[in-house]
């Protein structure tokens, strides 16, 4: 939507300024359409608790960012305004939500399987004869006297 030239006053002759202002207004219209799309439908009831957290954080951050932009257009320094603290608070909540999400998808240790691995991998003195196959000398080669005399 183009701005009427009578609203621009002296700046109506500056084509670069008019172009920038028109692009700005088109961007504002797009943001408004996106917000209507997000807020207009009743999607919130269909979301899971995790998705609701993400939705709330997204909406809060978006609205605060828009207010930040509004303050900038009015010539107010947003760093000295309360919106800065609000944006920082929302960012910290986003970080916390990410940590919770990662913790839920983190691999878990199967304690029983780990115990089986450890106990089967450890050497136990009572089982040495059974595992090594040296029980009762059954498979041992006996040395004959003739073999020992030939070697010397």
N, C-alpha and C positions, 0 to 999 in steps of 0.2 A: 504494500500500500504506500503510495507516494504521498509525501507531505505537501499540502498546498503552499505555493510560493509566497502567498501573503503572510503566512505564519513565520516564514524565515526572515522577513524584513530585508535588511541590507545584505544578508548572506545569501539571498536568492540568486545573486549574480555569480556566486562562486560555485562552479560546477563540481569541483572536487569535494567541497563540503556537502553539497546536496547528495552526491553519490554515497558518501560515508553515512549520512543521516538516513538515507533510504535503506541502505544495507542494515543499519542498526535496527530500524523499525521492522524490517522483514525478519531479522533474528529474534526480536522480541515476540513477534507473532508466532514464530515457530516454537519458541519456548512455551508460550501460552497454550498452543495446540498440544504440545507434549504433556504439559501439566493436566490439561483436561483429559487426555487419554489415560494418564496414570490415576487421576483422582475421580474421574467421572464414572467409571465402571465399578461394580461391586466385586472386585477380585479379592479383596482382603479376606472375606469369609472363606474363600476356597484355599487359602494358603496354609501351609504347615507352620508350626511355630518358628522354625529356623528361617523360612521364607518371609514370615512376618517381621522378624528382626531385621533382615536385610532390606525389606521394603521400607520399614520405618526409618532406618538409618539413611537410606537413599533419599527419601523424601525430605527428611530433616536437613541433610547436607545440601540438597538442591535448593530448597527454599532459603536457607541461610546464605548460600552463594549468590542467589538472585538479589537478596537484600544487600549483600556486599556490593554487587554491581550497581544497584540503585544508589547506594551511598556515594559511590565513585562518580556517578553521573551528576549528583547534586553538589559535588565539590567537597564532600566530607571525607576526612581520612578514616577509613574503616579500622585501621590499626589502633586508633584511640577510642573506638566504639565497642560496645558490649558484644557485637556480632563476632568479633575476633575470638573472644572467650568461648562463645557458643560453638563456633566452628572447631576450635581446639577440643572441646568436650566431645563433639560428635566424632571427630577423628579418633580420639582415645577409645570411644565405644566401638568404632569400626575395628580397631586393632584387637580389642578384647573379643569381639565376635569372631574374628578370624582365628584367634588362638583357641577358642572353644571348638570351632569347626575342625581345626587341625587335630586337636586332641581326640575328637570323636573318631577321626579316620586314621589315627595312629595305629600301627600294628601292635598286637597284644602278644604276650608270652603265654604259651600253654604250659602251665606249671607241671602238670603230670608228665607231659612228653619230655620236658627238660630234665625232670628227675630220672626218667628212664634212660635218657642219654648219658647222664652223669654216672649213674650207678653201673651201667653196662660198660662204660669207658674206663672206670677206675679198676686198678689192679688190686685183687684181694689175695692175700697169702694162702688162704684155704683152698682157693680154686686154681692154684698154679699147676698142680699135677694134672688136673682134669683138662685144662685148656691147652697145655703145652703138648699133650699126647705122650708124656714120658711116664705113664702109669705102669707100674709093675715090670718094666723092662721087656714088654712083649715085643715091641718092634725094634729092639736094639740088636745090633750086630755083635755077635760074640767073637772075640779075638781068639784065634787058636794059637797054640804054642808054636806051630810051624810058621805062622805069619809073623810073630814077634821075633823069631830067630832070623828070618830072612831080612828083616829091616835092619838088624844090627850088624 
